[in-house]
Amino acid sequence: ICYVRVQEFSYEAFFDFLMFIYTGTLQFSEKYMVDVWVLAKTYSLQRAMHLCIQAMMKNLDHDNVLFVLQSAHKSSIA
């Protein structure tokens, strides 16, 4: 059994990122979209980064804009 320790990201965000690697598509919760984008940026996966940005732009609204900005700040990307 092999274990990979990823401390900076939640299990859910890392799972969504791995699903992109295996399927080439992103299906993630709004709650983890910034973390998935940071993972894509960290591993230089341009297609994943582009899909994350598209999803963030599509899903951005008055209810979640503060959450997205706080997540981006926490991840040091904004």
PDB file with SEQRES, HELIX, SHEET and CRYST1 records, atoms N, CA, C and O in Angstrom:
SEQRES   1 A   78  ILE CYS TYR VAL ARG VAL GLN GLU PHE SER TYR GLU ALA          
SEQRES   2 A   78  PHE PHE ASP PHE LEU MET PHE ILE TYR THR GLY THR LEU          
SEQRES   3 A   78  GLN PHE SER GLU LYS TYR MET VAL ASP VAL TRP VAL LEU          
SEQRES   4 A   78  ALA LYS THR TYR SER LEU GLN ARG ALA MET HIS LEU CYS          
SEQRES   5 A   78  ILE GLN ALA MET MET LYS ASN LEU ASP HIS ASP ASN VAL          
SEQRES   6 A   78  LEU PHE VAL LEU GLN SER ALA HIS LYS SER SER ILE ALA          
HELIX    1 AA1 TYR A   11  THR A   23  1                                  13    
HELIX    2 AA2 GLU A   30  TYR A   32  5                                   3    
HELIX    3 AA3 MET A   33  THR A   42  1                                  10    
HELIX    4 AA4 GLN A   46  ASN A   59  1                                  14    
HELIX    5 AA5 VAL A   65  LYS A   74  1                                  10    
CRYST1    1.000    1.000    1.000  90.00  90.00  90.00 P 1           1          
ATOM      1  N   ILE A   1       0.847  -1.167   0.000  1.00  0.00           N  
ATOM      2  CA  ILE A   1       0.000   0.000   0.000  1.00  0.00           C  
ATOM      3  C   ILE A   1       0.893   1.231   0.000  1.00  0.00           C  
ATOM      4  O   ILE A   1       1.886   1.299   0.725  1.00  0.00           O  
ATOM      5  N   CYS A   2       0.526   2.192  -0.817  1.00  0.00           N  
ATOM      6  CA  CYS A   2       1.285   3.431  -0.922  1.00  0.00           C  
ATOM      7  C   CYS A   2       0.409   4.593  -0.438  1.00  0.00           C  
ATOM      8  O   CYS A   2      -0.751   4.705  -0.836  1.00  0.00           O  
ATOM      9  N   TYR A   3       0.949   5.434   0.398  1.00  0.00           N  
ATOM     10  CA  TYR A   3       0.224   6.593   0.912  1.00  0.00           C  
ATOM     11  C   TYR A   3       0.895   7.863   0.414  1.00  0.00           C  
ATOM     12  O   TYR A   3       2.121   7.973   0.405  1.00  0.00           O  
ATOM     13  N   VAL A   4       0.079   8.810   0.002  1.00  0.00           N  
ATOM     14  CA  VAL A   4       0.570  10.115  -0.405  1.00  0.00           C  
ATOM     15  C   VAL A   4      -0.014  11.135   0.555  1.00  0.00           C  
ATOM     16  O   VAL A   4      -1.232  11.223   0.707  1.00  0.00           O  
ATOM     17  N   ARG A   5       0.834  11.891   1.191  1.00  0.00           N  
ATOM     18  CA  ARG A   5       0.385  12.883   2.158  1.00  0.00           C  
ATOM     19  C   ARG A   5       0.263  14.243   1.486  1.00  0.00           C  
ATOM     20  O   ARG A   5       1.248  14.782   0.981  1.00  0.00           O  
ATOM     21  N   VAL A   6      -0.920  14.783   1.480  1.00  0.00           N  
ATOM     22  CA  VAL A   6      -1.151  16.110   0.926  1.00  0.00           C  
ATOM     23  C   VAL A   6      -1.791  16.920   2.035  1.00  0.00           C  
ATOM     24  O   VAL A   6      -2.981  16.776   2.313  1.00  0.00           O  
ATOM     25  N   GLN A   7      -1.007  17.765   2.663  1.00  0.00           N  
ATOM     26  CA  GLN A   7      -1.485  18.478   3.831  1.00  0.00           C  
ATOM     27  C   GLN A   7      -2.116  19.818   3.497  1.00  0.00           C  
ATOM     28  O   GLN A   7      -2.941  20.308   4.269  1.00  0.00           O  
ATOM     29  N   GLU A   8      -1.761  20.422   2.383  1.00  0.00           N  
ATOM     30  CA  GLU A   8      -2.241  21.760   2.071  1.00  0.00           C  
ATOM     31  C   GLU A   8      -3.669  21.779   1.540  1.00  0.00           C  
ATOM     32  O   GLU A   8      -4.304  22.833   1.523  1.00  0.00           O  
ATOM     33  N   PHE A   9      -4.177  20.643   1.111  1.00  0.00           N  
ATOM     34  CA  PHE A   9      -5.484  20.590   0.461  1.00  0.00           C  
ATOM     35  C   PHE A   9      -6.375  19.551   1.128  1.00  0.00           C  
ATOM     36  O   PHE A   9      -5.905  18.588   1.735  1.00  0.00           O  
ATOM     37  N   SER A  10      -7.648  19.775   0.997  1.00  0.00           N  
ATOM     38  CA  SER A  10      -8.598  18.811   1.544  1.00  0.00           C  
ATOM     39  C   SER A  10      -8.601  17.538   0.690  1.00  0.00           C  
ATOM     40  O   SER A  10      -8.193  17.544  -0.471  1.00  0.00           O  
ATOM     41  N   TYR A  11      -9.063  16.477   1.287  1.00  0.00           N  
ATOM     42  CA  TYR A  11      -9.199  15.210   0.572  1.00  0.00           C  
ATOM     43  C   TYR A  11     -10.078  15.402  -0.654  1.00  0.00           C  
ATOM     44  O   TYR A  11      -9.760  14.893  -1.729  1.00  0.00           O  
ATOM     45  N   GLU A  12     -11.180  16.131  -0.506  1.00  0.00           N  
ATOM     46  CA  GLU A  12     -12.140  16.316  -1.586  1.00  0.00           C  
ATOM     47  C   GLU A  12     -11.518  17.052  -2.769  1.00  0.00           C  
ATOM     48  O   GLU A  12     -11.724  16.664  -3.919  1.00  0.00           O  
ATOM     49  N   ALA A  13     -10.757  18.113  -2.494  1.00  0.00           N  
ATOM     50  CA  ALA A  13     -10.118  18.864  -3.576  1.00  0.00           C  
ATOM     51  C   ALA A  13      -9.079  17.994  -4.285  1.00  0.00           C  
ATOM     52  O   ALA A  13      -9.006  17.999  -5.514  1.00  0.00           O  
ATOM     53  N   PHE A  14      -8.283  17.256  -3.530  1.00  0.00           N  
ATOM     54  CA  PHE A  14      -7.278  16.402  -4.143  1.00  0.00           C  
ATOM     55  C   PHE A  14      -7.923  15.274  -4.939  1.00  0.00           C  
ATOM     56  O   PHE A  14      -7.424  14.898  -6.000  1.00  0.00           O  
ATOM     57  N   PHE A  15      -9.024  14.735  -4.438  1.00  0.00           N  
ATOM     58  CA  PHE A  15      -9.757  13.695  -5.164  1.00  0.00           C  
ATOM     59  C   PHE A  15     -10.278  14.245  -6.485  1.00  0.00           C  
ATOM     60  O   PHE A  15     -10.152  13.590  -7.520  1.00  0.00           O  
ATOM     61  N   ASP A  16     -10.863  15.440  -6.462  1.00  0.00           N  
ATOM     62  CA  ASP A  16     -11.365  16.059  -7.690  1.00  0.00           C  
ATOM     63  C   ASP A  16     -10.230  16.284  -8.682  1.00  0.00           C  
ATOM     64  O   ASP A  16     -10.407  16.101  -9.886  1.00  0.00           O  
ATOM     65  N   PHE A  17      -9.066  16.682  -8.177  1.00  0.00           N  
ATOM     66  CA  PHE A  17      -7.898  16.880  -9.026  1.00  0.00           C  
ATOM     67  C   PHE A  17      -7.448  15.548  -9.651  1.00  0.00           C  
ATOM     68  O   PHE A  17      -7.142  15.492 -10.842  1.00  0.00           O  
ATOM     69  N   LEU A  18      -7.409  14.500  -8.857  1.00  0.00           N  
ATOM     70  CA  LEU A  18      -7.038  13.183  -9.389  1.00  0.00           C  
ATOM     71  C   LEU A  18      -8.049  12.691 -10.428  1.00  0.00           C  
ATOM     72  O   LEU A  18      -7.677  12.042 -11.405  1.00  0.00           O  
ATOM     73  N   MET A  19      -9.313  13.000 -10.212  1.00  0.00           N  
ATOM     74  CA  MET A  19     -10.338  12.608 -11.190  1.00  0.00           C  
ATOM     75  C   MET A  19     -10.080  13.306 -12.526  1.00  0.00           C  
ATOM     76  O   MET A  19     -10.308  12.713 -13.581  1.00  0.00           O  
ATOM     77  N   PHE A  20      -9.610  14.550 -12.499  1.00  0.00           N  
ATOM     78  CA  PHE A  20      -9.252  15.226 -13.745  1.00  0.00           C  
ATOM     79  C   PHE A  20      -8.117  14.477 -14.432  1.00  0.00           C  
ATOM     80  O   PHE A  20      -8.154  14.260 -15.643  1.00  0.00           O  
ATOM     81  N   ILE A  21      -7.113  14.084 -13.661  1.00  0.00           N  
ATOM     82  CA  ILE A  21      -5.974  13.378 -14.246  1.00  0.00           C  
ATOM     83  C   ILE A  21      -6.428  12.089 -14.929  1.00  0.00           C  
ATOM     84  O   ILE A  21      -5.928  11.748 -16.001  1.00  0.00           O  
ATOM     85  N   TYR A  22      -7.367  11.375 -14.320  1.00  0.00           N  
ATOM     86  CA  TYR A  22      -7.832  10.106 -14.878  1.00  0.00           C  
ATOM     87  C   TYR A  22      -8.875  10.257 -15.970  1.00  0.00           C  
ATOM     88  O   TYR A  22      -8.938   9.425 -16.875  1.00  0.00           O  
ATOM     89  N   THR A  23      -9.704  11.310 -15.907  1.00  0.00           N  
ATOM     90  CA  THR A  23     -10.819  11.420 -16.858  1.00  0.00           C  
ATOM     91  C   THR A  23     -10.685  12.574 -17.846  1.00  0.00           C  
ATOM     92  O   THR A  23     -11.309  12.551 -18.907  1.00  0.00           O  
ATOM     93  N   GLY A  24      -9.881  13.581 -17.514  1.00  0.00           N  
ATOM     94  CA  GLY A  24      -9.749  14.741 -18.385  1.00  0.00           C  
ATOM     95  C   GLY A  24     -10.881  15.745 -18.236  1.00  0.00           C  
ATOM     96  O   GLY A  24     -10.959  16.714 -18.991  1.00  0.00           O  
ATOM     97  N   THR A  25     -11.754  15.518 -17.270  1.00  0.00           N  
ATOM     98  CA  THR A  25     -12.856  16.449 -17.025  1.00  0.00           C  
ATOM     99  C   THR A  25     -12.851  16.842 -15.557  1.00  0.00           C  
ATOM    100  O   THR A  25     -12.357  16.110 -14.699  1.00  0.00           O  
ATOM    101  N   LEU A  26     -13.408  18.002 -15.290  1.00  0.00           N  
ATOM    102  CA  LEU A  26     -13.509  18.473 -13.916  1.00  0.00           C  
ATOM    103  C   LEU A  26     -14.967  18.507 -13.495  1.00  0.00           C  
ATOM    104  O   LEU A  26     -15.801  19.143 -14.139  1.00  0.00           O  
ATOM    105  N   GLN A  27     -15.255  17.824 -12.423  1.00  0.00           N  
ATOM    106  CA  GLN A  27     -16.578  17.859 -11.807  1.00  0.00           C  
ATOM    107  C   GLN A  27     -16.323  18.039 -10.323  1.00  0.00           C  
ATOM    108  O   GLN A  27     -16.103  17.068  -9.599  1.00  0.00           O  
ATOM    109  N   PHE A  28     -16.354  19.281  -9.877  1.00  0.00           N  
ATOM    110  CA  PHE A  28     -15.999  19.536  -8.501  1.00  0.00           C  
ATOM    111  C   PHE A  28     -17.021  20.426  -7.840  1.00  0.00           C  
ATOM    112  O   PHE A  28     -17.785  21.136  -8.494  1.00  0.00           O  
ATOM    113  N   SER A  29     -17.012  20.368  -6.553  1.00  0.00           N  
ATOM    114  CA  SER A  29     -17.885  21.197  -5.745  1.00  0.00           C  
ATOM    115  C   SER A  29     -17.393  22.640  -5.779  1.00  0.00           C  
ATOM    116  O   SER A  29     -16.189  22.894  -5.826  1.00  0.00           O  
ATOM    117  N   GLU A  30     -18.311  23.558  -5.755  1.00  0.00           N  
ATOM    118  CA  GLU A  30     -17.988  24.986  -5.699  1.00  0.00           C  
ATOM    119  C   GLU A  30     -17.067  25.286  -4.516  1.00  0.00           C  
ATOM    120  O   GLU A  30     -16.237  26.193  -4.570  1.00  0.00           O  
ATOM    121  N   LYS A  31     -17.229  24.522  -3.470  1.00  0.00           N  
ATOM    122  CA  LYS A  31     -16.450  24.724  -2.249  1.00  0.00           C  
ATOM    123  C   LYS A  31     -14.950  24.482  -2.459  1.00  0.00           C  
ATOM    124  O   LYS A  31     -14.125  25.045  -1.739  1.00  0.00           O  
ATOM    125  N   TYR A  32     -14.600  23.649  -3.440  1.00  0.00           N  
ATOM    126  CA  TYR A  32     -13.203  23.261  -3.645  1.00  0.00           C  
ATOM    127  C   TYR A  32     -12.609  23.783  -4.940  1.00  0.00           C  
ATOM    128  O   TYR A  32     -11.477  23.432  -5.274  1.00  0.00           O  
ATOM    129  N   MET A  33     -13.334  24.610  -5.680  1.00  0.00           N  
ATOM    130  CA  MET A  33     -12.854  25.004  -7.001  1.00  0.00           C  
ATOM    131  C   MET A  33     -11.544  25.788  -6.944  1.00  0.00           C  
ATOM    132  O   MET A  33     -10.700  25.618  -7.824  1.00  0.00           O  
ATOM    133  N   VAL A  34     -11.349  26.631  -5.949  1.00  0.00           N  
ATOM    134  CA  VAL A  34     -10.093  27.377  -5.843  1.00  0.00           C  
ATOM    135  C   VAL A  34      -8.944  26.428  -5.504  1.00  0.00           C  
ATOM    136  O   VAL A  34      -7.856  26.550  -6.065  1.00  0.00           O  
ATOM    137  N   ASP A  35      -9.176  25.494  -4.599  1.00  0.00           N  
ATOM    138  CA  ASP A  35      -8.127  24.524  -4.248  1.00  0.00           C  
ATOM    139  C   ASP A  35      -7.735  23.667  -5.446  1.00  0.00           C  
ATOM    140  O   ASP A  35      -6.553  23.384  -5.644  1.00  0.00           O  
ATOM    141  N   VAL A  36      -8.709  23.253  -6.240  1.00  0.00           N  
ATOM    142  CA  VAL A  36      -8.411  22.456  -7.436  1.00  0.00           C  
ATOM    143  C   VAL A  36      -7.600  23.301  -8.424  1.00  0.00           C  
ATOM    144  O   VAL A  36      -6.680  22.798  -9.068  1.00  0.00           O  
ATOM    145  N   TRP A  37      -7.949  24.589  -8.539  1.00  0.00           N  
ATOM    146  CA  TRP A  37      -7.191  25.478  -9.414  1.00  0.00           C  
ATOM    147  C   TRP A  37      -5.746  25.595  -8.934  1.00  0.00           C  
ATOM    148  O   TRP A  37      -4.826  25.559  -9.750  1.00  0.00           O  
ATOM    149  N   VAL A  38      -5.532  25.734  -7.641  1.00  0.00           N  
ATOM    150  CA  VAL A  38      -4.175  25.834  -7.094  1.00  0.00           C  
ATOM    151  C   VAL A  38      -3.405  24.534  -7.365  1.00  0.00           C  
ATOM    152  O   VAL A  38      -2.227  24.576  -7.720  1.00  0.00           O  
ATOM    153  N   LEU A  39      -4.052  23.404  -7.203  1.00  0.00           N  
ATOM    154  CA  LEU A  39      -3.400  22.127  -7.520  1.00  0.00           C  
ATOM    155  C   LEU A  39      -3.014  22.077  -8.994  1.00  0.00           C  
ATOM    156  O   LEU A  39      -1.902  21.672  -9.334  1.00  0.00           O  
ATOM    157  N   ALA A  40      -3.922  22.485  -9.861  1.00  0.00           N  
ATOM    158  CA  ALA A  40      -3.631  22.491 -11.301  1.00  0.00           C  
ATOM    159  C   ALA A  40      -2.455  23.418 -11.606  1.00  0.00           C  
ATOM    160  O   ALA A  40      -1.591  23.091 -12.419  1.00  0.00           O  
ATOM    161  N   LYS A  41      -2.433  24.566 -10.953  1.00  0.00           N  
ATOM    162  CA  LYS A  41      -1.325  25.513 -11.152  1.00  0.00           C  
ATOM    163  C   LYS A  41      -0.022  24.936 -10.609  1.00  0.00           C  
ATOM    164  O   LYS A  41       1.024  25.064 -11.245  1.00  0.00           O  
ATOM    165  N   THR A  42      -0.077  24.309  -9.448  1.00  0.00           N  
ATOM    166  CA  THR A  42       1.108  23.714  -8.832  1.00  0.00           C  
ATOM    167  C   THR A  42       1.742  22.668  -9.742  1.00  0.00           C  
ATOM    168  O   THR A  42       2.966  22.596  -9.845  1.00  0.00           O  
ATOM    169  N   TYR A  43       0.915  21.857 -10.403  1.00  0.00           N  
ATOM    170  CA  TYR A  43       1.421  20.780 -11.261  1.00  0.00           C  
ATOM    171  C   TYR A  43       1.416  21.165 -12.733  1.00  0.00           C  
ATOM    172  O   TYR A  43       1.596  20.309 -13.600  1.00  0.00           O  
ATOM    173  N   SER A  44       1.211  22.457 -13.025  1.00  0.00           N  
ATOM    174  CA  SER A  44       1.291  23.005 -14.390  1.00  0.00           C  
ATOM    175  C   SER A  44       0.389  22.279 -15.387  1.00  0.00           C  
ATOM    176  O   SER A  44       0.801  21.984 -16.509  1.00  0.00           O  
ATOM    177  N   LEU A  45      -0.825  21.999 -14.973  1.00  0.00           N  
ATOM    178  CA  LEU A  45      -1.795  21.370 -15.872  1.00  0.00           C  
ATOM    179  C   LEU A  45      -2.670  22.476 -16.460  1.00  0.00           C  
ATOM    180  O   LEU A  45      -3.676  22.875 -15.873  1.00  0.00           O  
ATOM    181  N   GLN A  46      -2.261  22.962 -17.637  1.00  0.00           N  
ATOM    182  CA  GLN A  46      -2.907  24.112 -18.250  1.00  0.00           C  
ATOM    183  C   GLN A  46      -4.391  23.883 -18.517  1.00  0.00           C  
ATOM    184  O   GLN A  46      -5.205  24.773 -18.271  1.00  0.00           O  
ATOM    185  N   ARG A  47      -4.749  22.713 -19.011  1.00  0.00           N  
ATOM    186  CA  ARG A  47      -6.164  22.439 -19.307  1.00  0.00           C  
ATOM    187  C   ARG A  47      -6.992  22.468 -18.030  1.00  0.00           C  
ATOM    188  O   ARG A  47      -8.089  23.026 -18.017  1.00  0.00           O  
ATOM    189  N   ALA A  48      -6.491  21.884 -16.979  1.00  0.00           N  
ATOM    190  CA  ALA A  48      -7.216  21.894 -15.702  1.00  0.00           C  
ATOM    191  C   ALA A  48      -7.353  23.318 -15.176  1.00  0.00           C  
ATOM    192  O   ALA A  48      -8.408  23.695 -14.666  1.00  0.00           O  
ATOM    193  N   MET A  49      -6.290  24.110 -15.298  1.00  0.00           N  
ATOM    194  CA  MET A  49      -6.354  25.504 -14.860  1.00  0.00           C  
ATOM    195  C   MET A  49      -7.429  26.259 -15.644  1.00  0.00           C  
ATOM    196  O   MET A  49      -8.219  27.006 -15.067  1.00  0.00           O  
ATOM    197  N   HIS A  50      -7.450  26.061 -16.943  1.00  0.00           N  
ATOM    198  CA  HIS A  50      -8.434  26.731 -17.791  1.00  0.00           C  
ATOM    199  C   HIS A  50      -9.855  26.312 -17.420  1.00  0.00           C  
ATOM    200  O   HIS A  50     -10.749  27.154 -17.339  1.00  0.00           O  
ATOM    201  N   LEU A  51     -10.064  25.030 -17.196  1.00  0.00           N  
ATOM    202  CA  LEU A  51     -11.399  24.541 -16.811  1.00  0.00           C  
ATOM    203  C   LEU A  51     -11.826  25.092 -15.452  1.00  0.00           C  
ATOM    204  O   LEU A  51     -12.997  25.415 -15.251  1.00  0.00           O  
ATOM    205  N   CYS A  52     -10.889  25.198 -14.533  1.00  0.00           N  
ATOM    206  CA  CYS A  52     -11.200  25.770 -13.216  1.00  0.00           C  
ATOM    207  C   CYS A  52     -11.603  27.233 -13.334  1.00  0.00           C  
ATOM    208  O   CYS A  52     -12.578  27.669 -12.721  1.00  0.00           O  
ATOM    209  N   ILE A  53     -10.853  27.981 -14.118  1.00  0.00           N  
ATOM    210  CA  ILE A  53     -11.175  29.394 -14.293  1.00  0.00           C  
ATOM    211  C   ILE A  53     -12.540  29.554 -14.939  1.00  0.00           C  
ATOM    212  O   ILE A  53     -13.323  30.411 -14.532  1.00  0.00           O  
ATOM    213  N   GLN A  54     -12.835  28.730 -15.952  1.00  0.00           N  
ATOM    214  CA  GLN A  54     -14.154  28.774 -16.586  1.00  0.00           C  
ATOM    215  C   GLN A  54     -15.255  28.491 -15.571  1.00  0.00           C  
ATOM    216  O   GLN A  54     -16.267  29.190 -15.533  1.00  0.00           O  
ATOM    217  N   ALA A  55     -15.055  27.474 -14.757  1.00  0.00           N  
ATOM    218  CA  ALA A  55     -16.065  27.102 -13.763  1.00  0.00           C  
ATOM    219  C   ALA A  55     -16.240  28.198 -12.721  1.00  0.00           C  
ATOM    220  O   ALA A  55     -17.360  28.496 -12.306  1.00  0.00           O  
ATOM    221  N   MET A  56     -15.127  28.800 -12.299  1.00  0.00           N  
ATOM    222  CA  MET A  56     -15.224  29.873 -11.313  1.00  0.00           C  
ATOM    223  C   MET A  56     -15.984  31.066 -11.892  1.00  0.00           C  
ATOM    224  O   MET A  56     -16.824  31.657 -11.214  1.00  0.00           O  
ATOM    225  N   MET A  57     -15.691  31.417 -13.137  1.00  0.00           N  
ATOM    226  CA  MET A  57     -16.385  32.540 -13.770  1.00  0.00           C  
ATOM    227  C   MET A  57     -17.874  32.232 -13.960  1.00  0.00           C  
ATOM    228  O   MET A  57     -18.727  33.100 -13.773  1.00  0.00           O  
ATOM    229  N   LYS A  58     -18.164  31.013 -14.327  1.00  0.00           N  
ATOM    230  CA  LYS A  58     -19.555  30.611 -14.569  1.00  0.00           C  
ATOM    231  C   LYS A  58     -20.358  30.579 -13.261  1.00  0.00           C  
ATOM    232  O   LYS A  58     -21.532  30.949 -13.244  1.00  0.00           O  
ATOM    233  N   ASN A  59     -19.736  30.144 -12.187  1.00  0.00           N  
ATOM    234  CA  ASN A  59     -20.440  29.948 -10.923  1.00  0.00           C  
ATOM    235  C   ASN A  59     -20.343  31.132  -9.965  1.00  0.00           C  
ATOM    236  O   ASN A  59     -20.934  31.100  -8.886  1.00  0.00           O  
ATOM    237  N   LEU A  60     -19.619  32.159 -10.338  1.00  0.00           N  
ATOM    238  CA  LEU A  60     -19.452  33.300  -9.450  1.00  0.00           C  
ATOM    239  C   LEU A  60     -20.750  34.111  -9.371  1.00  0.00           C  
ATOM    240  O   LEU A  60     -21.322  34.494 -10.391  1.00  0.00           O  
ATOM    241  N   ASP A  61     -21.192  34.359  -8.157  1.00  0.00           N  
ATOM    242  CA  ASP A  61     -22.391  35.167  -7.954  1.00  0.00           C  
ATOM    243  C   ASP A  61     -22.279  35.922  -6.629  1.00  0.00           C  
ATOM    244  O   ASP A  61     -21.265  35.828  -5.938  1.00  0.00           O  
ATOM    245  N   HIS A  62     -23.308  36.655  -6.289  1.00  0.00           N  
ATOM    246  CA  HIS A  62     -23.291  37.460  -5.064  1.00  0.00           C  
ATOM    247  C   HIS A  62     -23.150  36.597  -3.806  1.00  0.00           C  
ATOM    248  O   HIS A  62     -22.615  37.052  -2.795  1.00  0.00           O  
ATOM    249  N   ASP A  63     -23.621  35.378  -3.870  1.00  0.00           N  
ATOM    250  CA  ASP A  63     -23.601  34.519  -2.688  1.00  0.00           C  
ATOM    251  C   ASP A  63     -22.237  33.912  -2.399  1.00  0.00           C  
ATOM    252  O   ASP A  63     -21.918  33.623  -1.245  1.00  0.00           O  
ATOM    253  N   ASN A  64     -21.424  33.714  -3.443  1.00  0.00           N  
ATOM    254  CA  ASN A  64     -20.160  33.013  -3.208  1.00  0.00           C  
ATOM    255  C   ASN A  64     -18.909  33.825  -3.520  1.00  0.00           C  
ATOM    256  O   ASN A  64     -17.799  33.322  -3.347  1.00  0.00           O  
ATOM    257  N   VAL A  65     -19.059  35.062  -3.973  1.00  0.00           N  
ATOM    258  CA  VAL A  65     -17.879  35.839  -4.349  1.00  0.00           C  
ATOM    259  C   VAL A  65     -16.930  36.036  -3.165  1.00  0.00           C  
ATOM    260  O   VAL A  65     -15.713  35.957  -3.332  1.00  0.00           O  
ATOM    261  N   LEU A  66     -17.459  36.287  -1.999  1.00  0.00           N  
ATOM    262  CA  LEU A  66     -16.604  36.470  -0.828  1.00  0.00           C  
ATOM    263  C   LEU A  66     -15.848  35.184  -0.493  1.00  0.00           C  
ATOM    264  O   LEU A  66     -14.659  35.225  -0.176  1.00  0.00           O  
ATOM    265  N   PHE A  67     -16.537  34.045  -0.565  1.00  0.00           N  
ATOM    266  CA  PHE A  67     -15.892  32.754  -0.303  1.00  0.00           C  
ATOM    267  C   PHE A  67     -14.747  32.509  -1.286  1.00  0.00           C  
ATOM    268  O   PHE A  67     -13.670  32.069  -0.884  1.00  0.00           O  
ATOM    269  N   VAL A  68     -14.973  32.791  -2.574  1.00  0.00           N  
ATOM    270  CA  VAL A  68     -13.944  32.570  -3.591  1.00  0.00           C  
ATOM    271  C   VAL A  68     -12.743  33.471  -3.327  1.00  0.00           C  
ATOM    272  O   VAL A  68     -11.599  33.023  -3.405  1.00  0.00           O  
ATOM    273  N   LEU A  69     -13.000  34.738  -3.014  1.00  0.00           N  
ATOM    274  CA  LEU A  69     -11.903  35.656  -2.723  1.00  0.00           C  
ATOM    275  C   LEU A  69     -11.127  35.258  -1.475  1.00  0.00           C  
ATOM    276  O   LEU A  69      -9.899  35.344  -1.453  1.00  0.00           O  
ATOM    277  N   GLN A  70     -11.833  34.823  -0.438  1.00  0.00           N  
ATOM    278  CA  GLN A  70     -11.153  34.372   0.778  1.00  0.00           C  
ATOM    279  C   GLN A  70     -10.331  33.121   0.513  1.00  0.00           C  
ATOM    280  O   GLN A  70      -9.216  32.992   1.017  1.00  0.00           O  
ATOM    281  N   SER A  71     -10.866  32.210  -0.262  1.00  0.00           N  
ATOM    282  CA  SER A  71     -10.127  30.997  -0.608  1.00  0.00           C  
ATOM    283  C   SER A  71      -8.888  31.325  -1.423  1.00  0.00           C  
ATOM    284  O   SER A  71      -7.823  30.747  -1.206  1.00  0.00           O  
ATOM    285  N   ALA A  72      -9.027  32.246  -2.354  1.00  0.00           N  
ATOM    286  CA  ALA A  72      -7.880  32.652  -3.182  1.00  0.00           C  
ATOM    287  C   ALA A  72      -6.815  33.314  -2.298  1.00  0.00           C  
ATOM    288  O   ALA A  72      -5.623  33.053  -2.458  1.00  0.00           O  
ATOM    289  N   HIS A  73      -7.241  34.153  -1.385  1.00  0.00           N  
ATOM    290  CA  HIS A  73      -6.288  34.812  -0.479  1.00  0.00           C  
ATOM    291  C   HIS A  73      -5.574  33.779   0.403  1.00  0.00           C  
ATOM    292  O   HIS A  73      -4.358  33.839   0.584  1.00  0.00           O  
ATOM    293  N   LYS A  74      -6.338  32.844   0.942  1.00  0.00           N  
ATOM    294  CA  LYS A  74      -5.765  31.792   1.783  1.00  0.00           C  
ATOM    295  C   LYS A  74      -4.744  30.962   1.017  1.00  0.00           C  
ATOM    296  O   LYS A  74      -3.748  30.509   1.583  1.00  0.00           O  
ATOM    297  N   SER A  75      -5.000  30.765  -0.275  1.00  0.00           N  
ATOM    298  CA  SER A  75      -4.107  29.972  -1.108  1.00  0.00           C  
ATOM    299  C   SER A  75      -2.996  30.795  -1.719  1.00  0.00           C  
ATOM    300  O   SER A  75      -2.182  30.276  -2.483  1.00  0.00           O  
ATOM    301  N   SER A  76      -2.955  32.082  -1.387  1.00  0.00           N  
ATOM    302  CA  SER A  76      -1.918  33.015  -1.881  1.00  0.00           C  
ATOM    303  C   SER A  76      -1.914  33.152  -3.392  1.00  0.00           C  
ATOM    304  O   SER A  76      -0.854  33.226  -4.013  1.00  0.00           O  
ATOM    305  N   ILE A  77      -3.104  33.188  -3.986  1.00  0.00           N  
ATOM    306  CA  ILE A  77      -3.181  33.373  -5.429  1.00  0.00           C  
ATOM    307  C   ILE A  77      -3.832  34.686  -5.794  1.00  0.00           C  
ATOM    308  O   ILE A  77      -3.902  35.031  -6.974  1.00  0.00           O  
ATOM    309  N   ALA A  78      -4.311  35.430  -4.807  1.00  0.00           N  
ATOM    310  CA  ALA A  78      -4.947  36.716  -5.115  1.00  0.00           C  
ATOM    311  C   ALA A  78      -4.214  37.823  -4.405  1.00  0.00           C  
ATOM    312  O   ALA A  78      -4.588  38.989  -4.530  1.00  0.00           O  
TER     313      ALA A  78                                                      
END                                                                             
